[in-house]
């Protein structure tokens, strides 16, 4: 299959490495410096170069802020039967875009970041495939992610954004709060060091990814729940209420079983 990857960032490069030995691939990026170390693939810096490649599948791996704009820009350079696909972490507005352009499409979300995950061992990682869209496109990505030994879930666009808001925004925000109030420790304990490693991993992610997760329209409601729990815990601490603390600990231990 002829596959065009849009964007030569971390995830774009990951997909080029993953696909280039089994498929005829090309990667497009407006910054030629990001293409310097791409191998076994064609490298494009202008949309006109895409015309002759005639991709059968496009994987849009640019930053969420520009994903739909780049789709609109590349559409005139694609064959009518080319399948559009994205790997965006937030899907708000994507279903409407796909349906309005009248193209075959498939939308997925690899639930791991190239900064934080071990890309050579992904058996403990997850991927979401949106249940709406082109059947053959979904089969392609299901096979691809299965070969990576990823755990695959299928959600609608709406279910996806709710899941991401819950599973990513809560740990991200908790990490931000930890990092915001922490100070240097000369003799940190084990728990502190574990939290520090998590914080370094999350904050090592690209700012664009962090922004995508936080600006998910579903995130605000999840963060509000966090604020409510912190408020309740602070009240317990201020009053030194042992009975309420015991009930609180019982409840949260039950949540993580």
N, C-alpha and C positions, 0 to 999 in steps of 0.2 A: 504494500500500500504506500502511496505517496502522502507523506504527513508533513505539514507545515507547523512549526512551533513559533508562536508570536511572543517575543521577549526572551532575551538571553540572560535573565537573572538566575537566581539560585534554582528555582523550580523549572524554569525553561531549560537550563543546562542539564538538570536531572533527567528530564524527559528526552532530551537529545541523546544523552548517554544510554538511556534505557532502550530507546527505539531504533537507534541508527544502524545497528547490526542486523536487524530483522526486517527493516523497511527502508524505503528510499526517503530520506528526511531532508528538510531544509529549515533553517532558523532565520527569523527576521528580527532585526533590532536597528533602531535609528542611530545607535552609538557603535561605530565600528570597533572601538576598543573592547567592547564586551564580547566580540566575536573572535578575538585573537586566538584563544585556546580551544575553540571548537574544532573537532576533527571528525572525519568520516561523515560529513554532512555538508550540504551546500549552505552558503552564508549570504544573506541578502540584507541590503541596507536601504533599498528603495522598493516601493510597492510595485513598480513596473516589472521588476525581476520576478515577481510572483506569477505574472501572467503565463510565462513559458513553463513554469513548474507544474501547473494544473493539479493542485493538491486534491486528494480525495477526502482528507480529514484535516481540520485546523484545530490545534490546541492553543487556546489563548491563555498565556501564562504571564501577562503583564499585570502590573499593580491594579487592584480593584478599581481605584479611582479612574483609570483610563480604559478598563476592559471594554465597555460598550462603545466608547469612542473609537477604539482601534478596530472593533468589529465593523462598525459603520464605514470606516476608511478602507478596510480590506475587501468588503463585500463585492465591489465592482470588479475585483481582480480574481474572483473565484468562480470555478465552474458551477452551474446551477445545482448539480447533484452533490456538491461538496458538503460534508457534514461539519457543522460548527460545534465546537466544544469549549468549555471553560473549566477551570479548576478553582474558581473563586471561593473564598471562605465565607462570603455573605452573598445570598442569592436575590436580595430584594430588587425587583424590577426586571429580573432576567427572563422570567417566563413571558412577561408582556413583550419584551424585546424579541425573543425568539418567535413568538406567534405573529408578531407584526411583520417580520421580515420574510416569513413564509419558507424558511429553509429547514432542512433536516438538522436536528441538534441533539446533543447529549451533554448533560451537566454533571460534573462529579466534584468531589472535594477530598483529596488525600489529607487525612487528619494528622499530619505530621509536618514539622518544619525542618528544612535541611540543616538549620543551625543546631537544633535541639535533638533530632532523631539520628540514630545510626542507620544511614541509608544502605548499609551492607547487611543489616539484620532487622527486618521490619515485621517480624512475625508477631510482635506485641502491639503493632500499630493498626489503625483503622482507616477505612475509606468509605465515603458515602457516595452512592450513585443515585441521582434523582430519578424517581420512577416514571416521571413524565419525559417525553421525548422519543427519539428514534430507537426502535428495537435493536437494530444491528449495531448502532453506536453504543448502546448499553452493553451488548454482548462483548464488543471489543474491549471496553474498559473493565468489564467483569473478568475477562480472561487475563488481561494485563495485570490487574491488581491481585488476582488469584496466584499468578506466577511469582508475585512478590511476597506471597504468604500473608497478605493483609486480611484482616477481618472486614468483611463487606456488609454494609447495611444499605437498604433502599428506603429513601424517604421522598416525600413530595417536597417541592420548593419551600412551602410553609413549614413543614415539619423540620426540614433542614435548618432553617434560621432559628427556630425555637431551640433545637438541640445544640447548635453552636453557641447561642447566647447562654445556655445553661452550662455546657461542658467546658467552654473556654473563657467566657467573661468572668465567671466567679473565681477560678484560680488566678487569672491574670490580675484582677482587681485586688485580690488578697495579697498577691506578690507585690504589687505596687505599694500597697499600704505598709507592708513589712519593710520594703526598701526605703520608704519615705521617712519612717520613724527610727530606723536603726542607726547605730553609731559603731565605730570601730571597737572591737573587743580584743583585748590582749590574750585572754584565755577563754575562747568561746567553747561552750558545751557542745555535745554531740547533736542535740536537736537544733541548736542555732546553726551549726555548720551545714546540716542537711537543708535547712531553709535557705541558707546562703547559696548553696549550689543550685537550688531550684530558681532562686531569684536571678542568679547570674545567667542561667540558661534562658529564662523567659526574656530578660532584658537584653540578651544577646540576639534576639530575633530582630528582623528588619522593622524599622519604625512604621513602615507602610502596613505590615501585617498586624502590628499592635493596634494601629488606627482602625483597620478594617474590623477587627473584633470589637473594639470599644464603640464604634459608630454603627454597629448593627442595630437597627431600630428596636430589636427585641432586648438589647442589653440593659437598657435603663431599668426595666422592671426587675431584672435579676439583681442588679446592684442595689435597688431599693430594698429587696429582701435582706441583703447583706447588711445594709444600714440598720434595719429593724432588729436583726439579731444582735448586732453590736450594741445597740441601744439597750436591749434587754439584758445583755451580759454586763454592761457597765452599771446598770441599776443594781444587779445582784452583787457586784463588787463593792459598790458604794455602801450598800446596806449590810454587807457581809452576811447575806441570807443563805445559811447552809442548806436549808431545806430546798429552796429554789435552785441552788447550785446543783444539788444531787439530782433533781428532776431534769435540769438542763443537760447534765452529763449523761444521764440515762437515755435521753432523747437523741442526742447527737451520736452516741455510741451505736444506737440502733440504726441510725441513718447510714453508717459506714460499714455495717456487717455485710 
